[in-house]
Amino acid sequence: MARTAIQTLSSRYENIFEGARQVSIVVGASLFVALCARVAIPLPFTPVPLTVQNFGVLLVGLLLGSRRGVAVMALYLAEGAIGMPVFSPTGPGGIAQLLGPTGGFLLAYPLAAWVAGFVFDRGRKTFTRAAIGGLAGEIVIFTGGLTWLAALTHSVAQAVRWGLYWFLFAEIIKIMMAAAIAGRWQRRSTSQR
C-alpha cells in the first residue's frame, strides 16, 4: 500500500515536471523567434523588412515538431498582439503590426511551423527532409504574406514586388541553415541514445 502511494506521488511529480519542461520549451522558443525578429533590415522599396524571423519559425517547427511549433507561434503572436516588443522593430508593434503590411506573414507562422514540423517528422529525419519541410513552411509564409499584401494593395503584381522578389535569395539561405541545424541536431540526438 505504501509503495503504491509513493509510486502515485512520484508519477504525479514527474507529470508536473514534464509539464513545466514543455511550457519552458515553448516559452523559450517564443523568445528565440522574438530575438530573430530583432535582426531586421528595413528596405526602402518595400514596407516588408528583411528579418531572420522566418528562420526562427522554420527552426522551431523542425526541431520541436508540428504541435509544439504551433504552440510556440501562437504564443508569439499573442505576445505581439498584447504589445510586447516581439515583432520586428521596423513596424508599429501590437495589433497594428498584425493588421499592417507584414500581418499576413505573421499570421501564417503557426501553420508554417506546423507544416515544417509535420514534413520533417514523417520518415527519416535527414537534411533533405528538413529542407523540404522548410521549403513547405516558407511557401505557407509567403502565401499568407502575399495574399495579405494583395488584399491591402488591391494588386497582385504590387504584392509580389513588395513581398517576394527581394526576399528569395535570403529565404533560400534561411531554409538551408534551418535544415542543416535540424539535421545535425537529429543526428546528435540519435547518436546519444
C-alpha positions, 0 to 999 in steps of 0.5 A: 500500500505504501509503495503504491502511494509513493509510486502515485506521488512520484508519477504525479511529480514527474507529470508536473515536471514534464509539464513545466519542461514543455511550457519552458520549451515553448516559452523559450522558443517564443523568445528565440523567434522574438530575438530573430525578429530583432535582426531586421533590415528595413528596405526602402522599396518595400514596407516588408523588412528583411528579418531572420524571423522566418528562420526562427519559425522554420527552426522551431517547427523542425526541431520541436515538431508540428504541435509544439511549433504551433504552440510556440507561434501562437504564443508569439503572436499573442505576445505581439498582439498584447504589445510586447516588443516581439515583432520586428522593430521596423513596424508599429508593434501590437495589433497594428503590426498584425493588421499592417503590411507584414500581418499576413506573414505573421499570421501564417507562422503557426501553420508554417511551423506546423507544416515544417514540423509535420514534413520533417517528422514523417520518415527519416529525419535527414537534411533533405527532409528538413529542407523540404519541410522548410521549403513547405513552411516558407511557401505557407509564409509567403502565401499568407504574406502575399495574399495579405499584401494583395488584399491591402494593395488591391494588386497582385503584381504590387504584392509580389514586388513588395513581398517576394522578389527581394526576399528569395535569395535570403529565404533560400539561405534561411531554409538551408541553415534551418535544415542543416541545424535540424539535421545535425541536431537529429543526428546528435540526438540519435547518436546519444541514445 
